[in-house]
Amino acid sequence: MKGTLGITVCVAALMAANAATAQELVIWHDKGDDGLAMIEEMSALFEAQHPGVTVTSLSYPTEQWFNRSIAGLNTNTGPDILFNDNNRIATIQQSTGRLCSVADLVDALPDGDRAYITDGDIASATLEGDIIMMPFQRVVIGWGARQSWLDAVGEEYPETWDDMIRIAQLFQDTDPDGNGEDDTFGVALQAGSAPSMIGAGTRMFAIAGNGVPYDIMNTDAEIVITDPTVADPTIGILQLFTEHGLVSPDTVNHNFTDMYQLIEGGRVGFFRVGNWNVAKWDREALEGDYVVGPYPSHIEGQPGHMLVNTVRGMAVPCDGDNVDLARDFVSFIVSQEAQQASLDHMGGVVRDDLDISGVTPGLTPFVSGEYPMATDSFMASIHPWYPELEEAYYRHLIDAVSNPPQDWDAWLQATAEDLQNTVAELQN
Amino acid sequence: MTTAVATATPRRLLPHLSRKAAGNAWHKRTLYLFLLPFAALTAIFGLWPIGQSIYLSFTESYTALSPQPVFVGLENFREILSNPDFLDSLWRTLLFTFVSVVLNVLVALVLAVMLSQPILERGRTLFKLAIFLPVITPDVAGFIVWKWMFNQDFGVVNAVLHGLGLPAFPGVTEPVSAFATLTIVELWHHVGLYTLIFLTNLQLLDRDLDEAARIDGATRWQRFRYVTLPQLRPAIIINSVYALIEFLKTFTVIVVITRGGPNFSTNFVSYFAYTKFGNAQYGEAMAMATVLFAAVAVLAAALVWAMSRGDYR
């Protein structure tokens, strides 16, 4: 009896001691199952270095993540770490001001880790001069085409915009899927909102296709949409809706989920491919029947690029219960082993020294370095009002789709002047 | 003499009435005690969020959800009311509401009158069920089906029109037709409830009045216009006010089908405010919601007043 009692007391004491030393970091994000699995694996790796520490994560729909994060940080009931795309982290900081600078952590990274973080990554992680998140996943976007459709129309992957228009017309006018129906479209786009039409449209073909640094405004707050390298892809995209009619008519209201239905339903030939899409599209939906490459260029002789569209990172609220441990973890996510987990589960990384032998064919172009990579200018990091400028620009773009102008150049000129006035107002 | 009594009576009775009222209140203390929890719940879950949202409309967006919101007075209201996009959204909301209220009440009235005809005796339950089912169908599921029906690539609406040799309907791909599409979908979703209310009232009509008018030689239209319709006035008021409130707040159908497009043609105030949350513009979003709340309250009160003014009863 005495022995049993003693064992019970010992076990209870051990459990109490363990509870006293165990620590849990909580991360909030919106990355779904892939994000949960990645953090679970990172947690196991981190625990090996920090015994007794577990890292758990909760994934919310994006809007819930926003509202919960802002409310949580403002009332000291938030998580230890926030994980999301740079623009969303920036919005949280603008709404709360409660994210701590991680500039010292970036500086303190081992040289072997720090070397992989580029100036573009730092720019994305910066808001008004302060680095507010540790960048660790680049969201890379390329241009995709249905391989079987290219074969059916006897074409290769397009290098120029004109090639793409010609092939897209074939996709639409012939019956590339061979089902005997006139039910295919040339190009999948989305135009239901500013991020859809600009972020996933005009920006792609200007910055990635033509390799220019800006798509609406430069760092001096000058509107650049009349520059031919930006004007050509901008008008080109609008004409996909009007003169060419190479997109589904419903595209005017599409966001990414509608666009995915069109792509995954096998009814469109050209489409945007993000490195987060390929895991699904390689094994189901498209079943690997696509080829990914750089965005077609408008400039004769200049190759197109793939685009680093956003950068994801982790940010640490200053008022958390485990700030020091959270800062250790966000330093850890750039390590080789953590980056391998990131690659394996989400396809996005900042390092290029990882084992890519296991990646799927769809993901290979994103990590192999075979195509030149352009980087977004992350204007919202410099000018917090930039999303409002995009909203204003979107109104012009979607209005041009509904009411196509006779003279596109004159329309672009008038739009540029109006946007320059908007910039002046926003700066004030 | 009569005047003197009339003016003197209240003075004499007032103290007595006050004492009586106080006594009644004391005697009803048990009733008030039982009502208290529900009154408190109503205040907490009904009135407090409304008050809080109005309060937040006077605060700076980036501090709205913080423990110490920064008070900015009418700045958010000045901002939205000087924004042509908001005024355009408000105008579209009012136009949509007007069209939808008139259409829903009229169609519901016609349907109710048709369903009350003796000739439909046998199939009445089936028709009533068919008209009421959309009301109890989950919003989102119904709207998604409508979205597919109007799809330009494989939608059944254009397939039927094509089969009949008619031109295609642009659905939600063009501003005017998108507005019309939402009107149709919302009619489908709501008209059953208004029909049911009319139908119930039609069954309660005083048949003697109709009989008397018939004996006096009134035509069918005259009997409907001068006998039936006046008796339906309470139902018309209820349906109109409820429809007004419902359509001013139109939201789910936009989220599911158009997302405010194309070219902002269906960007009604509720949805416009919702999109502001995405950019953390909470102050402006709450100001929009407050303007909408005020519009609903004022218009509903005005409608009740206008329609009750000529009540013959």
Interface residues (C-beta under 8 A of the other chain):
Chain A: E63 F66 N67 I70 A71 N74 T75 T91 Q94 S95 T96 G97 D183 F185 A191 G192 S193 S248 P249 D250 V252 N253 N255 R267 P387 E388 R395 I398 D399 V401 S402 N403
Chain B: S61 Y62 L65 S66 P67 D85 N151 Q152 D153 F154 P170 G171 V172 T173 E174 P175 I257 T258 R259 G261 P262 N263 F264 T275 F277 G278 N279 A280
